Amino acid sequence: MEVYRTPDHAFDDVPEFPWEPSYAEVTDPDGGTLRMAYVDAGPADGPVALLLHGEPSWSFLYRHVIEALVDRGIRCVVPDMIGFGRSDKPVETGDYSFARLVEWTRELAFDHLDLRDVTLVGQDWGGLVGLRLVAEHHDRFSRVVAANTGLPTGDFDMPEIWWQFRRAVESAPTLDVGRLVAAGCARPMGDDVRAAYDAPFPEERAKAGVRALPTLVPTRPDDPAAEANRAAWEVLSRSEVPFLVAFGDSDPITGAMAPILRKLIPGTRGLDHPTIRGAGHFLQEDAGAELGQVVADFVLGSHQGR
């Protein structure tokens, strides 16, 4: 497997992100290893929040959420998915699969860090991966926050705006990652922030993961990931783990998933599910401090009541 590793100096001008990365080795399906980056911030003995980003962002997306959680005594573990951020980037789109994304994150969270009593915060692909982990390792999780995400099985079509995004990513000769993130926000983005989303990808060959992930979302019932996602839904539809649905009010991509999650997952019952105002698909970028307070209230309220 040919791998691109973004040089450290590419991140020299990233603003508002003071945390040094940590690294773990996860399994390369060809028998080697890949280096997976993550931020581990906050008190080591605090309740743990696992913050999972999506396409095409990286842990930088969570910077304001991290600040809010750490200020309230919560430990934040924030990986960069393989193919993104400071993590290694296989350069062939065929090197990526839904199952591999789940397994790489599982290896980091459970084999390397041995996280327990975890609160998942998942947005976009962070929810697709994270909800699989919750279903398949139910004993590791004590709470879930689903933020602009879902878990497609291919039994229902994706919205047209998502198909437009997929076609654009597949066909563009050059991908402007910063522009893709900015287009998914409801609030203006500064040039320095936009450059921070471009930073992991100094070369076009580093963007194979960005190109691959939209093609890995199940869009038909016989998709390679469909059966495993249906199995996950079977677990989630019986789960009493507290499950908070915290969506932005301006996300045309996943907005329709919020009522479905609230209806189908028992752990959502009896909770006050917030709608975060002025927040698009990347609600962490638009309203990270607000989302952070929502998560902190949820974690500390249920943690103290345990």
N, C-alpha and C positions, 0 to 999 in steps of 0.2 A: 504494500500500500504506500503510495507516494503521499507525503504529508508536507504541508506548508506551515511554518511557525512564524508568526508575526514578530518582527524584531521589537525588542523592548522600547527602543527610542520612538517607535510609532505612537506611543502613548504619552510622550513627554508633555504635550500641551493639553491633555484632557482636563477640563475644569471640574471643580467641585467633587473630586473623587480621590480623597486622600488615602484610601486603604490600599495597603500592599497586597499583592496576590499571593496566595498559597497554591501549591500544585500537588496533584496526585497522579499516579499512573493507573490508567484503565486499559482494558484488554483490547488490543487490535485483533480483529477477526482472523488476520493472517498469521497470528501467533506472536506478534510483538506487543508493544504497548503504545499508548497515546498519552500525551500530557494534558491533563484537564485542570484548568485554572478555577479558583474560587476565592471569594472574600469570606473571611470569618471574623465578624466584628461584634463587639459587645461582650458582656460578662460571660465567662466560660460556664458559670453555674446558673445562668439565666434560662428561662424557657426558650426553646429553640424554634425559630422560624426559618423554613427552607423556602427561599425566594427564587422562583424559576421564571426566567425570561422566555421570550418567544422569538419569532422570525420578524425582521433580520437584526435584532438588537443584541445586547450583551448586558452584563451585570451593571454597567453604567446606568442603565434605565432605572434601576432601583435606588439611586443614590439618596434621594430625598426620603424614600421609605426607610432606608437603613438608618438615616439620621433620627427619624422619629421613633423608630423601634429601640435603637440603642439608648436614646435619651430616657427611655422608660424601662431600661433594665432587661431588654430582650436580646438574646444572641441571634445574630443573623448569619446564615450560611447562604451564600449567593454564588452559585456556579455559573461559569460560562459553558454553554453547551459545546460539545465537540463541533468544530466548524465555525465557532463564533468567539468574539472577544479575544482573550489571551490564550484560549485553548488551541491545541493542534487542529489543523484543518486538512483532512483528506481532500485531495484535489480532483477526484473523480466523483461525479454525482452518484454513480452506482455504489459508492462506498457507504452511502447513508441509507438507513431504513428506520422505520418507526421502532422496530424491536431493538435495534442497536442504540437508538437515542434513549430508550427506556433503560436498557442495561447499563450504558455508560453512567447515567445519573444514579442508578441503583448502586453501582460499584462505589462511586464517590461517597454517597450519603450513608450507606450501610456498611460496606466492607472496609472503607478507608476511615470514615469518621464515626461509624457506629452510632448514628443519631437515633434517639428514641424520644417518645413523647413530643413528636414533631407537629408543628403547625405548618401545613403547606399553604403557600401563597403562589398561585399559578395564573399566569396570563398568557393568552395566545397558545403557542406550543408548550409553554410552561405548564399549562393546564392539561393539555393532551398527554404529556409525559407524566405529570404529577398525579393526575387522576388514575392513570394506570398503576402507578406506584402505590397509591392509597388502596386500590382494590387488591393488588397482588401482595401487599405487605401491610395488611390492615392493622396489625398489632403495633406498628411503628408510629402510627399517627394518632393524635388526640384531637385535632381540629383541621378544618379545611377552609380556605378562603379562595373562592373562584372569582376571578376578576377578568371579565371580558374573554371568556374561553368556553370550551365545551369538550365533548368527546365524541366525534363523528364516527358512525359505523358504516357509512356508505348506503344506508337504507333510505336516506332522504337527501335531496339535492342541496348543494351549497348555494348561497345567494349569488346573484349575478355579479355584484361588486367584487366578491371573492374570486370568481372566475376571471374577471378582468385583471385582477392583481396577478393571478397565476399565469395568465397568458403573457402579461407584461414581463414578468420575471423570467419566464422561459425563453422569450424571444428577443429581449434586449441584448444587443451586442456588447454593451457596457452597462453594468448595473451601478446606479447611483444610490447607495444604501442610505445615506443621510437624507436624500430626498424621499425615499420610501417611508422612512420613519416620520419625517415632517408631514407627509401627506396623511398619515394616520393620526395626527394630533389635531385637537380642536383649537389650540392656542398657538400663537406665533413662537417660532424657535430661533434662537440666536445662532449666528454663524459658527461660534465656537462649539456650541452643543451639537450642531449638525456635523461638524468636523469630527467630533468625538465618536459619532456613530460610524463614520467612515474609517476611523483610525485602525480597526482590526484588519482592514482589507486594502493594503497598499498596492496589491497586484490583483489582476482580474482572476487569476487561477485560484486565489484564496477564497473566492466567493462560491465555490461548488456547493457548500451547505446551504447558502442563501437560495441558490437556484433549485436545489433538490427538495427542500422541505415542502413547498406547496404541492409537489407531485406526490408526496407521501401521505397527505391527508386523504383518508378513505372517501371516495366519491362514488363507489359502486358496492353492491352487497358482497361481491367476491374479492374485494381488495385484500391484499396480503395481511393487513392489520385488522380487518373487520371482525374476524372471529374473536380475537383477543380483546378488542374493544367492547364487543357484546358481552363477553364474559365479565369484563370490568363493570359494565352497567348492571349486570345481575347482582354483583356484590354491593355496588353503590345504592341500588334501589332497595336494599335491605339494611343499609348502614344507619346506625344511630349516632355516629360520630358527628359532633356539631359542625355544621356546614353553612358558612356564610356566603351569600351571593352579593358581591360588591362590584357593580358594573358602572361604567361611565354612562352619561345620558346621550352621548353623541357617537356611538359606535355602530355603523351600519353592517359591520362584518359579523359580529357575534351577539349583537344586542338581543336578537330573538331567542338566544339560549337561556337568558336569565329566567323567564317564567317556566321554562321546561325543567331546569335544574330545581327550582323551588317546588315544582309539582311532583317530581319523580323521586327525590332523595329525602328520606325521612329525617335526616339530620338537619334539614333546613327549618323544620317546624318549630314554632315558638320563638324564632329569632327575628330581629328587626333588620331587614336587608336594606342597606343604604343604596341610593342612587347618587353617584358623585357628579355634581354639576360641572358643566364646562369641560368635560373630559371625553376625549375621543378614544380610539382603539388603544393607543398607548397612554392609558390613564395614569401610569406612574410618572410619565413625562409631564402631562398636563396638570396633574393634581397629586403629586407624590406625597406631599406633607399630609394632605387630607386622607389619602389612602392609608398612610402610615398610622395615623391616629385611629382610624377605623380598625385596623388590624390589631393595634396595641390594646384598644379597649376590649376587643374580642378575646385576645389571648389572656390578658390580665384578669378580666372579669370571670372567665371560665376557669382560669388557673387557680385563682384565689378561692373559688367555690368548690375545688376538688377535695 
